[in-house]
Amino acid sequence: MPRNFSPLLVPVVSGLLASAAPLLVGCVAPAAPPANTAAVPASTSTVAPAAPAAAVGAAPSAAAPAKPAEVTGPPLPPWKHGENPFVGAHYWTDPYSPAFLQAKVLRERDPEQSKLFKKIADNGGADWIGDWTPNVGNWVNKRVTAILKTGSLPLFIVYNLPKRDCGNYSAGGSKTAEGYKTWVTTFAKGIGDRRAAVVLEPDGLGLLTKCLSPADQKERLELFKFAVHEFVALGNTAVYIDAGHSGWQPVPEIVSRLKQAGIEEADGFSLNVSNYKSTETEIKYGKEVSKRLGGKHFVIDTSRNGNGPPVEGCKKGDDEACWCNPPGRALGTPPTSETHEPLVDAFLWLKKPGESDGQCNGGPKAGMFWKENALELARNAKY
């Protein structure tokens, strides 16, 4: 099966909008944590997202513009396993994301486009953490600190399994099982006993038998269980194992894989990450999975499913036309815990709208911000 997910996979792009500096006074790379994505002038179509990195050295004080005003908010309410972690949660508006910066650049020049980018920027999105993240514990620690200060819930995608994505668009990951365990432990220490939510390894279970030997399959399932335990043991981190989507694995098969991956200890599972399946379809599928897992709750990625999946060229669920930058899609329901479905903890934006699925349908490399795609998604939104 082709890769169905696209995190931030390209190197850091240093400097923010040098050619548009007069328009972006006040937008500089933060000292801690650094920007998760880099910006481009409004005339540029794509942005290579900066992988999480160490803080950028400051420019001479005479030339450095002021940092944006720090936003603070009330602390998150207490939470414990067994409760919905997203009730009362807010999601961080990253002032260094491409969508936010594009909205700022265009505020006076093109107010209509600015409003479209603002639709994306205002609804947050998960931080994808993987082998591109240097000093993962330190980076996560700073990110959690910054996000919690605003009263928002840190939301992370853990994406670093060995043999990730079967060598497709998002190939990579830890070199060894022991390396992965060390990485996960370091990641978890970066969160500590503070509140956060993590989604574990999109495509990891969906692709389990695609390219792995029986021994590698066994190893992967053990690594899932290890990661679940490490994050759950923190006490205040909600853990969801990714289960693909309704068009991928049959219900009995994904249930079997979830059980072997440690779903009993996890808070739930996730559906539709980086995909376009309709919310209604995923709710129906998720309920069938949950029924066989003793009533486990789940979350759905609604970031780009406002028009549902494409039809043209999409004969099977794993056809590239189904998931790789299909045209005519739309932003879906903004993040909320008000799903009106007791088993659905939240609709979330786990994939950041505007980031490419890969070099297909005219898109740039996986994870790069693609201006035209972002604008199309926002224009087609039903709000």
Buried (B, 14 or more C-beta within 10 A) or exposed (E): BBBBBBBBBBEBBEEBBEEBBEBBEEBBBBEEBBBBBBBBBBEBEBBBBBBBBBBBEEEEEEEEEEEBEEEEEEEBEEBEBEEBBBEEBBBBBBBBBBBBBBBBBBBEEBEEBBEBBBBBBEBBBBBBBBBBBEBBBBBBBBBBBBBBBBBBBBBBBBBBBBBBBBEBBBEBBBEEBEBBBEBBBBBBBBBBEBBBBBBBBBBBBBBBBBBBEEEBBEBBBBBBBBBBBBBBEBBBBBBBBBBBBBBBBEBEBBBBBBEBBBBEBBBBBBBBBBBBBBBEBBBEBBBBBBEBBEEBBBBBBBBBBBBBBBEEEBEEBBBBBBBBBBEEBBBBBBBBBEBEBEBBBBBBBBBBBBBBBBBBBEBBBBBBBBBEBBBBBBEBBEE
